[in-house]
Amino acid sequence: MARDWPSIYGQELPFKIRHITQFVTEALKNGKLKLKKELNERLIYHDPCYLSRGVGVIEEPRAVLKSVKGVELLEFDRHGPDSRCCGAGGAARKVFQENANAMGRLTIDEAVEKKADRLILSCPACYAQVNEAMQGYNKQIRITDIMELIANQLE
């Protein structure tokens, strides 16, 4: 939507649209946010379609996760602008539920295969889709929203 809002608004926006991870990255760098807890976990981050390919927010979520003491950040084979859709993209979740769940399970499968302790997501559609795909599935992994993780690490 960051690209679309100026045309909807009818002119240049009087502010800059940023993803929360962009804001948090800056706040961590300038000391406005401090993380206190250590988290000795292997995390794997899933790049959402629109956030990564659509607006190019790729490094900021990783910078946020790397700022947590004790974190080992893993990568999916396909990540950044080449990331795999979680299954919710383009309303697929509502129209082709079986296919959407199969796609979500590919994300779960790889996270489990890479021995991640937790799958980190930064998109509400991804969060809902991957959780839905995990219902009744033989592979399980803890799923956490990136801001939920950071909120629990704040001083």
C-alpha positions in Angstrom: 0.0 0.0 0.0 2.9 2.4 0.5 3.2 2.6 -3.3 -0.6 3.0 -3.8 -1.6 5.6 -1.2 -0.3 8.7 -3.0 -2.7 7.9 -6.0 -5.5 7.2 -3.6 -4.8 10.4 -1.6 -4.4 12.3 -4.8 -1.0 13.8 -4.1 2.2 13.1 -2.4 1.6 12.0 1.2 2.7 14.5 3.9 4.3 11.6 5.8 6.4 8.5 5.0 4.8 5.0 5.3 7.1 2.6 7.0 6.8 -1.0 8.2 7.1 -1.5 12.0 10.5 -3.3 11.5 11.9 -0.2 9.8 10.8 2.0 12.8 12.2 -0.6 15.3 15.5 -0.9 13.5 16.0 2.9 13.7 14.8 3.0 17.4 17.3 0.2 18.3 20.2 2.0 16.4 19.6 5.3 18.2 19.0 3.8 21.6 15.3 4.6 21.9 14.5 0.9 22.3 16.7 -1.5 24.3 16.4 -5.2 24.5 17.3 -6.9 27.7 16.6 -10.6 27.5 18.7 -13.2 25.9 16.9 -15.7 23.7 19.0 -18.7 22.9 16.9 -19.9 20.0 17.3 -20.7 16.3 14.8 -18.5 14.5 13.8 -18.6 10.8 12.1 -15.6 9.3 9.5 -15.8 6.5 9.5 -12.8 4.1 6.0 -11.8 3.2 5.3 -11.4 -0.5 4.2 -7.7 -0.4 6.7 -6.6 2.2 9.7 -8.2 0.4 8.9 -8.1 -3.3 6.3 -5.3 -3.1 8.1 -2.6 -1.2 11.6 -4.1 -0.6 11.6 -4.4 3.2 14.0 -7.3 3.5 17.0 -6.3 5.7 15.1 -4.5 8.5 13.3 -7.6 9.9 16.6 -9.4 9.9 18.3 -6.5 11.7 15.6 -6.5 14.3 16.0 -10.3 14.9 19.8 -10.1 14.9 19.6 -7.5 17.6 18.2 -10.0 20.1 21.0 -11.6 22.1 21.6 -15.3 21.6 19.6 -15.6 18.4 20.8 -17.7 15.5 19.0 -16.5 12.4 18.3 -19.1 9.8 17.2 -18.5 6.2 14.8 -20.3 4.0 16.2 -21.6 0.7 14.0 -19.1 -1.0 14.1 -15.8 0.9 14.0 -12.0 0.4 12.6 -11.1 -3.1 12.6 -14.8 -4.0 10.6 -15.9 -1.0 7.8 -18.5 -1.3 4.2 -17.3 -0.7 2.7 -18.6 2.5 -0.5 -19.5 0.7 -2.6 -16.5 1.6 -1.5 -14.2 -1.2 -4.1 -12.9 -3.6 -7.0 -14.3 -1.5 -5.9 -17.8 -2.3 -6.6 -18.7 1.3 -10.3 -18.1 0.7 -10.7 -19.5 -2.8 -8.2 -22.4 -2.9 -8.0 -23.4 0.8 -6.4 -26.8 0.1 -3.7 -25.3 -2.1 -3.1 -22.5 0.4 -2.7 -25.0 3.2 -0.3 -27.0 1.1 1.8 -23.9 0.5 1.8 -23.0 4.2 2.9 -26.5 5.0 5.9 -26.1 2.7 7.0 -23.2 4.9 6.4 -25.3 8.0 8.3 -28.3 6.5 11.4 -26.3 5.7 11.4 -24.5 9.1 11.3 -27.9 10.8 13.9 -29.5 8.5 16.3 -26.6 9.3 15.7 -27.3 13.0 14.4 -23.8 13.8 13.0 -23.4 17.3 10.6 -20.8 16.0 9.1 -19.5 12.8 8.9 -15.7 12.8 6.3 -13.9 10.7 5.7 -10.2 10.1 2.4 -10.3 8.2 -1.0 -10.9 9.6 -2.1 -12.9 6.5 1.0 -15.1 6.8 0.4 -15.6 10.5 -3.2 -16.7 9.9 -2.4 -18.9 7.0 0.6 -20.8 8.5 -1.3 -21.3 11.7 -4.3 -22.7 9.7 -1.9 -24.9 7.7 -0.5 -26.3 10.9 -3.9 -27.4 12.3 -3.8 -31.2 12.3 -0.5 -31.3 10.5 2.1 -33.9 11.6 4.9 -31.2 11.7 4.7 -28.5 14.3 6.7 -25.4 15.1 6.2 -22.4 17.4 5.0 -19.5 15.3 5.6 -15.9 16.6 4.9 -12.5 15.1 8.1 -10.5 15.0 6.7 -7.6 17.1 5.4 -10.1 19.7 8.9 -11.5 20.0 10.5 -8.0 20.3 7.9 -6.8 22.8 8.9 -9.7 25.1 12.5 -8.7 24.8 12.1 -5.0 25.8 13.8 -3.5 28.8 
